[in-house]
Amino acid sequence: MGQFSEIPIIDLSALWSEDEQALDCLAHEFYKAYSETGFGYILNHGVPSSLVEQVFEASKQFHALPLKSKMAVELNEIHRGFIPINTSTDVNSTLAEVKKPNQSESFMMMREDELRSPGIYLSGPNLWPELGGFRETVTAYNDRLSELGFSLMKLVVRALNTDEQKVLPAFEKPTTWLRLLHYPPTEPTAPEDLYGSAPHTDFGCLTILAQDDVGGLQVMTSSGQWVDAPVIPGAFVINVGDMLNLWSNGLLLSTPHRVINRSGRERYSCPFFFDPHVSTVIEPLASCVSQENPSRFAPLNFGDFLRSELEAGYDKHKSNEKEGEDYD
């Protein structure tokens, strides 16, 4: 982690051009932001504001449903569906002693697979509530963010001066997660260790976050200070996760963050996680290893890593682990 007081803002306009010099400048700017801060605001990302507004409206409509309707699509063993409040805990956090569940509820969509594929962890179809237009809106948003995620990974490749074939094939059939989060207001007198989302790092590659104007997202500096990340109209907040930190041999930072909602208002956010296929073996790229920065990580199978993370953090996966069920 780096020491910073503000989160950088990056204009992606050059990403949509064929100007190699402009792309190199953008890659340099991206590298600087994510090697020093690990977080950034991204402008001119190409996603229509109308689509962002539609997915927030779909989220609000879903969370306004009676609990019985939401529980009809409760989170299943392939991590799709409704995640009720008090059922996920960041027990793997090294940043705080987390004993209380996160104070949020959410709907989780992953990549849509027609059928479960034997041996492919978390493959399968999504669960959908009986809510007119919901599936169409959420799917359209997921598809558009998947395109943006792939474009950003191309930028990462340029920023790390590596071979596209060492990285991009892992994203031809990516692992994607779209989470529609609702944070009820937490009482001002609530214990300090009761979080909307406890301090954590994201375990994947890239997170693309749309958030409302309520606030509550905070990013941690190297000195342990928390810096607010309020909404900037038209911008996404994008951060690096643990797998991209590993791939870059620690050059790109997976920065801790948390959510505390003591605003007295309902908070909504829509994080999208863009990750490699579960079969991907991730190890430091040769371009990121040097005499000054020797290899710091052993190779890791992404699917195996995901299994351990989900079984540790989610009640649904813990119960399946105890019962000895296999998700493949």
N, C-alpha and C positions, 0 to 999 in steps of 0.2 A: 504494500500500500504506500501511496505517496502522501505528502502533506499538502493540503489545499484548503482554500476557503470558499471557492466557487467551483461549480461543475461546468466544464467547458461546453461551448456551443459549436456544433459543426454543421456547415452548410453542405449538403450532399449534391448540389447542382452538377458538379463536375462528373459525378458518377454516371450520369445519363448522357455524357458526351463521348466523343471519340478522340478528344484532345489528350494525348499521352502525357504532355507536360502538366496539364491541369490535374490529371488522374494521379500523377506522381506527387504533386503538391498535396492533394487530398489524402493520399495514403500516408504521407509524412505527418499531416495534421492528425489523422486518425491514430497513428502509432504514438504520437506524443500524448494525446489525451488518454489512451488506454494503457500506456506504460507508466503514466504518472498518477492517474486518477482511477481508471477502470470504469468510469461512468461518463456519459455525455448526453447532451440534448442534440437531437438530430432534426434539422430543418430541411425542407424541400426533398422529402423522402418519396414523393410520388404517390402516396396513398390519399385518396380523396377525403376531405374532411367530412363529407356527407356519409361516407361509409363508416368512419369512426363514430359519428353521432348515432348511426343506426345500430351499431353493435352495443353501444352504451344503453340505448333504449331497449334493445332486446334483453340485455342483462337485467335492467330494472324490472321489466315485465316478468322475467323468470323469477327473480327473487321476491316479487310481490305475490307469487302463487301461494296457495295454502301449503303448509308443510307436508300434508299428505300427498299432494300432487308432486312436490319435489322429491319426496322419498320414494315415489314410484320409479324414479330413475336414479336411485342412490348409487354411489360409486361402486363399481364392480371390480373383479379381480384383474381386469386389464386396464384399470385406472381411467375409466370413463364414467361420467355422470355427476351427480350432486354430492358434494362433500359438506355435510352438516357442520355447524359450529361445534367446537370442542372435540373434534375427532382427529386433528393433526397437531403434532408437537415437534418442534425442532430439536429433538433430543441429541442430534449429532453436532449441535452448535458448540464450537470451542470459544465462543465470544461471550457467553453468559450461561449461568446455571438455569436451564429452562426446564421447569417442572409443570408449568401451566399450559394448556392447549392454546393455540392461536385463536384470537377472537375474530374469526371471519368464517363466512360460508362461501361456497363457490360452485360453479358448474365447470366441469372439465371436458373439453373436446380434444381428442388426439387425431393423428392422421387417420382418415377414413379407409379402412380395409374391408372389402366385401365379406371376407371370411377370415377366421383365425388361421395363421400359417403354422404348421407344426415346427417347433424349434425356434420360432421367432418371438422373443419376449415382448409382451404387450401388444401384439398384433390383433386386429379385429375391428368390428364395426362400432360406431358410437351409439350411445343411448340418447334418445330425443324426447323431450317433454311434449305433451299435447298443448302446443302453443303456436297459433297461426303465424307463419312467416319466420319463426325463430330459426329453424334449421337452415333455411335459405340465406338469411342474413349472416349467421355465424359462420357458415361454410364459405360464403363469399369473402368475409374478412380473413378467415384462416388462409384461404388460397392466395389472397393479395399479400398477406404478411409473409407467406412462404416464399413468394417471388422476391420480396424485399430482403428476406433473410439470405437467400442465395446470392443476391447482388452484394450484400455486405460481406459475405464470406469471400467473394472475389476480391473485395477491397482488402480484407485481412491477408489474403495470399500475397497481394502486392505489397502491403505494409511490412510483411515478414520476409519479403524477397525470396519466396519459395516457389516450388514447382506446383502448378495447379493440380497436376495429377496425383500429388501427394495428399491432397485435401479434398478437392471438390467431388470426386466420385462418391465419397461417403455421404454426400448430401443430395445425390440424385434421387434417392428415396429416403428422405430425412425422417427423423423422429420429431414430430411437432406437437406442441401442447398449447392450447388456447384456454386460459382460465379466466372466467368471468367472476370477479371477486366482489363481495359485499362485506364491508366492515361496519357493523353497528357501532354507534358512539359508545366509547368507554367512559365510565364515570370519572370525573376529575379526582375523586378520592380513591380510585382503584389502586391496588398495589403496584409498585414500580415494575415488578417482574410480570405484569399482565400486559401482553403485547397484542396488537392487531396481527403483526407478524414478527416473531422474535428475531433477534440479530442472527444473520446467516449469510452465507454466500450461495449463489445459485450453482447447481451442480452440472449444468450443461455447457453450451458454447456461447450463444447469444440470447439475451432477453430484450424484447422490444415492448416497451410499456406505454400504454395510453392510460392516463389518470385524470380524474376530475379535479375541480378547483378546491376541494376540501383540505388538501394537504395531509401531511403525516409521514410521508416517505423521508427517511434520513439516511445519509451515507457516512460511513466512518472513515476518518483520516488515520494516518499512521500513528498519530499521537493519542488516538482513542477519542477524539472529539467527534461530535455528530453534526453534520452539515445538512440543512434542509434542502430538499429537491422539490420545490413547488412546481405546479404546472406552468408551462410556457405555451401559450396558444399556438396550435399548429405543429408542435414538436412532439416527438417521441423521446422518452428516456431510454437509452440503450446501454446495457452493461455486459461485461464479459463474465462468463461462468468458469467453474473449475476445470472443465475439459479443455477450454481454449487456453487457460492458464497453463495446463499441462502440455498441450500441443506446442505452445510457444516457449516452453522451457522456463516459464516464470516471467517472461518479458511482458506479457499482457496480464493485467492484474484482475483477479477475481475479488472484488471489494465488498466487504461486509455492509449490509444495510438492514433496515428494520422499518416497521410501520407502527406508529402510535397514533390512535385516533381519539383525541380528547377534545375534539372540536364541538361536540354536541350535535353533530350532523351525521347523516349516513354517508359513508365513503364508498365510491365504486372505482375499481380499476380493472384494466383488461391486459394482463401480461401475456405475451406470446413468446414461447421458448423454441428456438430453432437449433436442433441438435443433429448429430450424425445418426446414421442407421445403427441399430442396436448391436449389429455384428462387428462394428468397427473396433479395431485395436488401436488405441491412441498412445503415442509415445512422442517425445520431443523431436521436432523437425530438425533435420541436419543444419538448416540455415540458422537455427536458433541456438545451436551448440557451438561453443568456442572455448579457447583456452581460458578466457576471462569468465565465461559462463558455461562450465561443464554440465553435462546432463544431470538433471536433478530428480528425474522421475523414472520409475520402472514402467514398462508397457502395461496398459490397462484395457480390459475388455469393457466397452461401454455398457453392454447389457448386464453383465455381472455387477457392475458398479450401481446401475439403476436399481437392480433388485435389492441390494443391500440398503440403499437410501430409502426406498419406498417401504420396505419391511420395518425399518427403524422409525419412520416418521408418521405412518398412517395406520389407524386402528384397523381398517379393512384389510390391509396387507399383513398386519401382525397376526390377525386371526387366521388368515390363510397359511401363514408360516407355521403357526402352532398345529394346525390340522394336517400339515405336511402336503398341502395341495401344490400342484405344479401349474404355473401359468402358461407354459409353452403350448 
